[in-house]
Amino acid sequence: MDKNYIEFEKWIFKKYNKFKKWVFKYISSKIDITKILIDHIKTLKNNKTKRRIKDLFTFFIIPLIFALVIVILFNGRLSSDASNSILLALSIFAPIMFSLLISIYSINRKRLTKQRTHKIVKEFKNNVSFILVLCLLSLFFLIIDSLNLSISFLTGLGWLYNLLYSIIIIYLLGVIGLTLLQVLKRWNELLDLMLEDIKPDEENIF
């Protein structure tokens, strides 16, 4: 089972790399964010078994199921007010995550030489970078929707547009939320490791 999974994963990455090379023949590689996506996916694994099935299901499939249930079964739709509120929230949230990404480089280099600390910082960086990509993608869809574009061939298909738009935004927010929990856990682990090196001044407790 593990061997088959590893071979399947290698096959997926091989096909993806071929597709990426074809795409970036025609556009600049400076906007290539695939490394951010791959580095994030590499953090989604069990340290013992090295398998990612459970983590991939948790972080990518569960948000999709949640979005489909909300939109299709419960007829949930994002109103213009809801979209504007999400747009405002992400516009504030994205710079905060960017500041958090920069803040990790203030960690003392001596602490980074420790294998465990270095691993957590690297994974933390990969997770936060991935969140920023999702924020930009969400903002793109939200801004496009706010423009109220009139496309002739979509006339009469407004219901389908609203359906897909709601699913996409709810799905992206779900992935952002779950990844944020992962970031919070790693940030807490990082602080614990840093506190281990700090000896409390017992004389100045009070």
N, C-alpha and C positions, 0 to 999 in steps of 0.2 A: 504493500500500500504506500509506504513512504517513498520507495524507489520510483513507483509510477507517478506519484505526485511531483517529485523532484524533476523527473524527465518532462512532465507536462509543463512545469514552470519554465524550464529551460527552453522548451519549444515556443512558448508564448513570448518570452523575451527576445528570442531569435527573430520571430516574425515581426515583432514590434520594432526592433532595430532596423530591419529592412524597410519597413514602412516609413520610419523616421528619416532614413537616408534619402528616400525618394522625395519626401515632402520638402526637406531642406536643400534640395537641389535648386529650388525655385524661390525660396525666401531666405532671409538672413537667419543664421543660426544663433544670433544674439538674443532672439526671443524664444529660444528653445528652453522650455521649462521641464522637459521630460526627466532630467536628472533629479529635480526636486520631487517629482512624483515617484520615481523609482526608489530614491533614498527613503522616502516616507514608507513605502510598502515594505522595504527591508526591515523597518522597525516593528512591523506587525508579524511577529513570530514568537513561538515558544522557545525560550533559551535552551531547553532540554531536548525537545524533539525536532526543533528547527522547522516545524510545520506552521503554515500561515492560515490554514483553512478556517479555524475557529475565529481568528482575529479578522480575517477578510469578511467573513459572514457578519460579525458584530459591527464592524465599522462601515461596511458598504451595502450589505444586503438588508439588514434590519431597518436602516433609514429609508430604503426604497419601499419596503413592505409598509412601514409606517405612513409614508407619503401616499401610497396607493390606497390604503385603508381610509385615511382622512379624506382624500379627494373623491374617490369613487364610491366607497360604501356609505360615507357620511355626507357626501355631496358638499364637501368643503371647498371653498374658492377664496382666493386672495382678492380682497377689494382694493380699490385704488388707495384708500386710506391706510390699509394694512401694508401695501407695497411701499408707500411713502415712509411709513414708520420703520420698516425693515431697512430701507435705503438709508435713512438717517442714522439708525443704530449701527449699521455696518460701516458707514462713513466715519463714525467715532471709534468703533471697535478696531478697525484695520490699523490705524496709526498706533494704537495702544499695543497691539501685537508686534508691530514693527519695532517699537521702543523696547519691548520685552526681548526681542531677538537681539538687539544691540547690547542690552544690559548683560547678557551672559558672557560677553567678552571682557567684562570688568573683573571676572574671576581671576584670582591670583594664579599665575602660570605654574607655580609649584604644586598647587592642588590639581591642576590639569594633568600633571605627570602621573597621577594615580590612575590606574587602568579603569577602575569602576567609575570614577568621577569623569574621566575623559569620555567613556562610553555614554553616560547619561547626558552630558552636555551635547555630544554629537547627535544623539537621538532627539533631544529637546529641540535643537536647531532645525532638524529635518521636519519635525512635527509642526513647529511654528511656521516654517516656510510654506508647508503644505496648506495650513490654515489661511495664510495670506493669499495663496493662489485661489483657493475656494472663495474667499471674500471678494477678490477682483472679478471672478467669474460670476458670482451672485450680483455684484454691482452692475456688471455689464447687462445681464438680463433685466434687472430692475430699471436701469436707465432706458433701455430700448422700449420697455413697456410704458414708461412714463412719457415717451415721445408721442404716443397714440398714432403710430404710423398707419396710413391707409394703403393697404395693398390689395389691388383689384382682384387677383386670383384667389384671395382668401375670403372674399365676400360670401357671407353665409356660413363661414366656418369659424365664427367667433367663439362658439362653444368649445370647439376642439382646441383652439389657441388657449383659452382660459384654463382648460383641463390640463394641457401639457405644461403651461406656464406655472400653474399652482403646484403640480407634481415636482417640477424641476427645482423650484425655490424651496419648497418644504424639504425635499431630499437633500439639497445642499446645506440647508440650515441644520438638518439632522446630523450630517457628516461632520460639520463644523463643531456642533455641540459635543459629540462623542470624542472627537479628536482633542477638543479643549479639555475634557476630563483626563485624557491621556497626558496632555501637557501639564496639567495641574499635579498629577501623580508624580511625574518626573521632576517637576520643580520642587516638590516636597522632598523627594529622595535626595535631590542635589543639595538642598538646604541642610538636611540631616547630615550628609557627608561633610559639609563645610563646618557644621557645629561640632563635629567630632574633633576637629583640629583646634577648636577654640576652648581654652581653659577658662572656666568662669572665675571671676574675681570675687571670691567668697567674702572678702572684707567690705566690698561695696555693693552687697546685695540690697541693703536698705539705705 
